[in-house]
Amino acid sequence: MSRGVALVRAPSDRLAEGVVTHIARAAVDVELAKRQHREYVDALRSAGWTVREVAPAPDCPDSVFVEDTVIVCDDVAVLTRPGLAARRAEVDGTEAAVRDLPLRVAHIVAPAMLDGGDVLQVGSSVYVGVGGRTNAAGVEQLRAHLAGLGRRVVAVRLTGVLHLKSAVTALPDGTLLARPDRIDHGALPDLRAVDEEAGCHVVPLGGGQVLLAASAPRTAQWLRTNGWFPVVVDISEFEKLEGCVTCLTVLVPSPSGMTTFTTPVGTSPGLQAW
């Protein structure tokens, strides 16, 4: 049985023109990026997800980062209004894809700005990064859209990082892996600090499987030691554009498709609690 639908979008031929904000620009090998993207999609399929392709956006260099265009919470899909004006053309294609799913659709509208990469859902809490691509109005509109779903929406101030999920993501049991120096961690529960940039980027795939970039080998080992099953993918070309494993998909779980862990699988001195 499928765990649910994984929305993805193929890289544009103009990928190398994508925006970089907090890192130095490096040359992107677009053909290698396309191969890496196919392998990423294969990993999603192998983990039990039904892949659905969002229509390509050839004139939008950053369009492969489909996560920024929609937030799915229960049966609600909130179409975003990206903070970078040049990326707003990406949303129409994502809307067409989500309207084919059994989801209610809502929109973030001006003057609000909201990138999906700034939204981290952990149980009934929804943390939203503010400081780069998302503003306070975006947080408030998202809070209104999720008001009937029993979610608590919490703003988190960012420092020197593109998105909230560039600095912190959650394991299936709710453990937060983070780079605490990049966020106002006072707004979050206890964090487990990682010493690899990509180590704080994980995507729970169900059944204890966790998607992780190949650039975080020490974190992958820590996950194995503590009972998780890391699914490692090479996304080096996307990392040159401040991308991470979370950016390249939006998971829409089926009601019974995901396994939920309610207690930590284990702890290790290899990562430090913050």
C-alpha positions in Angstrom: 0.0 0.0 0.0 1.3 3.5 -0.8 2.3 5.7 2.1 0.8 8.6 0.2 1.7 11.0 -2.6 5.1 12.6 -3.0 4.9 15.8 -5.1 8.1 16.5 -7.1 9.1 18.8 -9.9 11.9 18.2 -12.5 14.8 20.6 -12.6 14.7 23.4 -15.1 17.4 23.7 -17.7 18.0 27.1 -16.1 18.7 25.5 -12.7 22.3 27.0 -12.6 20.7 30.5 -12.5 18.9 29.8 -9.2 19.2 32.3 -6.4 21.8 32.0 -3.7 21.6 34.2 -0.6 23.9 33.0 2.2 26.6 31.1 0.4 29.0 31.8 -2.3 27.9 30.9 -5.8 29.4 27.7 -7.3 29.0 26.2 -10.7 26.1 23.8 -11.0 26.2 20.8 -13.3 22.7 20.7 -14.5 22.9 17.3 -16.1 24.3 15.8 -12.9 21.5 17.6 -11.0 19.0 15.9 -13.2 20.5 12.5 -12.5 20.6 13.2 -8.8 16.9 14.3 -9.0 15.9 11.0 -10.7 17.7 9.0 -8.0 16.0 11.1 -5.3 12.6 10.3 -6.9 13.6 6.6 -7.0 14.3 6.7 -3.3 10.9 8.1 -2.6 9.3 5.3 -4.7 11.4 2.7 -3.0 10.2 3.9 0.4 6.6 3.4 -0.6 5.5 6.8 -1.9 3.5 7.3 -5.1 5.3 10.0 -7.0 3.3 12.8 -8.7 5.1 15.2 -11.0 4.2 18.9 -10.9 4.2 20.3 -14.3 7.7 21.6 -15.2 8.4 25.4 -15.0 11.3 25.8 -17.5 11.5 29.5 -17.0 11.8 29.3 -13.2 15.3 28.3 -12.2 14.4 27.4 -8.6 11.2 25.5 -9.4 12.7 22.1 -8.5 12.4 23.3 -4.9 8.7 22.5 -4.9 8.4 22.5 -1.1 8.3 26.3 -1.1 5.1 26.5 -3.0 2.7 24.6 -0.8 2.1 23.4 2.8 0.0 20.4 3.4 -1.5 19.9 6.8 -4.1 17.1 7.2 -6.6 17.7 4.4 -5.6 21.3 3.7 -3.2 22.5 1.1 -2.0 26.1 1.6 -0.6 27.6 -1.6 2.1 30.0 -0.6 3.2 33.4 -1.8 7.0 33.1 -2.0 9.1 35.8 -0.5 11.1 36.1 -3.7 8.9 37.7 -6.3 10.5 35.8 -9.2 9.4 32.5 -7.7 5.7 33.3 -7.5 5.1 32.0 -11.0 5.9 28.5 -9.7 2.7 28.3 -7.6 0.2 27.8 -10.4 1.7 24.5 -11.4 1.7 23.3 -7.9 -2.0 24.4 -7.4 -3.0 22.3 -10.5 -1.3 19.3 -8.9 -2.9 19.6 -5.5 -6.3 20.2 -6.9 -6.1 16.6 -8.3 -5.8 15.3 -4.7 -8.5 15.1 -2.0 -7.4 18.3 -0.4 -9.1 21.6 0.5 -7.1 24.5 -1.0 -6.3 27.8 0.6 -4.0 30.7 -0.5 -1.5 33.1 1.1 -2.2 36.5 -0.4 -0.5 39.9 -0.4 1.0 41.6 1.6 1.9 38.2 3.2 5.0 36.3 2.1 5.5 32.6 3.0 7.9 30.0 1.8 7.1 26.4 2.5 10.7 25.8 3.5 10.0 28.0 6.5 7.2 25.7 7.9 8.1 22.8 10.2 5.3 20.6 11.4 5.9 18.6 14.6 2.9 16.9 16.0 0.3 19.6 16.7 2.8 22.4 16.5 3.7 24.3 13.4 6.9 26.3 13.6 7.3 29.1 11.0 10.6 30.8 10.3 10.6 34.6 10.0 13.4 36.8 8.8 14.1 35.9 5.2 11.5 34.7 2.8 8.5 34.8 5.2 7.0 37.7 7.0 4.7 38.2 10.0 1.7 38.5 7.8 2.5 35.1 6.3 2.6 33.6 9.7 -0.8 35.1 10.6 -2.5 34.0 7.4 -1.2 30.4 7.9 -2.4 30.5 11.5 -5.9 31.4 10.2 -5.9 28.7 7.6 -4.9 26.0 10.1 -7.2 27.3 12.9 -9.7 24.6 12.5 -7.1 21.8 12.6 -6.1 22.1 16.2 -2.6 23.3 15.3 -0.5 25.8 17.3 1.5 28.1 15.0 4.7 29.5 16.5 7.0 32.1 14.8 10.7 31.4 15.0 13.3 34.2 14.3 16.0 33.2 11.8 19.6 34.5 11.6 21.8 34.0 8.5 19.9 31.1 7.0 17.5 30.9 4.1 14.7 28.9 5.7 13.7 27.5 9.0 14.2 23.9 7.6 17.7 24.9 6.5 18.5 24.9 10.2 16.1 22.5 11.9 13.9 19.5 11.0 12.3 16.7 13.0 12.7 13.0 13.3 9.5 10.9 13.4 9.5 10.9 17.2 9.6 14.7 17.3 13.4 15.0 18.1 14.6 18.2 16.6 18.0 18.1 14.8 19.4 21.6 14.5 22.1 24.2 14.0 21.1 26.2 17.0 23.2 29.2 16.1 20.9 29.9 13.1 17.6 30.2 14.9 15.9 31.6 18.0 15.8 28.3 19.7 13.9 29.8 22.7 10.8 29.4 20.6 11.4 25.6 20.1 11.5 22.6 22.4 14.9 21.0 23.2 17.2 20.7 20.2 19.8 18.1 19.4 22.7 19.9 17.8 24.4 18.5 14.8 27.9 19.2 13.5 27.2 18.7 9.8 25.3 21.4 7.8 23.1 18.7 6.1 22.7 16.8 9.3 19.8 18.9 10.4 17.9 18.2 7.1 15.8 15.0 7.4 12.5 13.9 5.8 10.6 11.1 7.7 9.5 8.6 5.1 7.6 6.2 7.3 8.5 2.9 8.9 11.5 4.5 10.7 13.1 5.5 7.3 14.6 8.9 7.2 15.8 10.7 4.0 19.2 12.3 4.5 21.8 13.9 2.2 25.1 12.0 1.5 27.0 15.1 2.8 26.0 14.1 6.4 27.7 10.8 6.9 28.2 11.2 10.7 24.6 12.0 11.2 23.6 9.0 9.1 25.7 6.8 11.4 24.1 8.3 14.5 20.7 7.6 13.0 21.6 3.9 12.4 23.0 3.6 15.9 19.8 4.9 17.4 17.4 2.6 15.5 16.5 4.7 12.5 17.0 3.7 8.8 18.7 6.5 6.9 17.9 6.6 3.2 21.0 8.5 1.8 20.8 10.5 -1.4 23.5 12.6 -3.2 22.1 16.1 -3.8 25.4 18.0 -4.1 24.2 20.1 -7.1 21.2 21.3 -5.2 23.2 22.1 -2.1 25.1 24.6 -4.2 21.8 26.5 -4.4 21.1 26.2 -0.6 18.8 23.3 -1.3 18.4 20.3 0.9 16.4 17.0 1.0 13.3 18.7 2.4 13.1 21.2 -0.5 12.7 18.7 -3.3 9.4 17.1 -2.3 6.0 17.7 -0.6 4.7 14.5 1.1 0.9 14.1 1.3 0.5 11.0 3.5 -2.5 8.7 3.1 -4.5 8.3 6.4 -2.8 5.0 7.2 0.3 5.3 5.2 2.8 6.6 7.8 4.1 4.9 11.0 4.3 7.3 13.9 6.9 6.9 16.7 5.7 8.5 20.0 8.9 7.9 22.0 12.5 8.4 21.1 14.2 5.4 19.5 17.4 6.1 21.4 20.1 8.6 22.3 23.8 8.9 21.7 26.6 11.1 22.9 27.5 11.7 19.2 25.0 14.6 19.1 24.7 17.1 21.8 21.4 18.1 23.3 21.0 21.9 23.3 
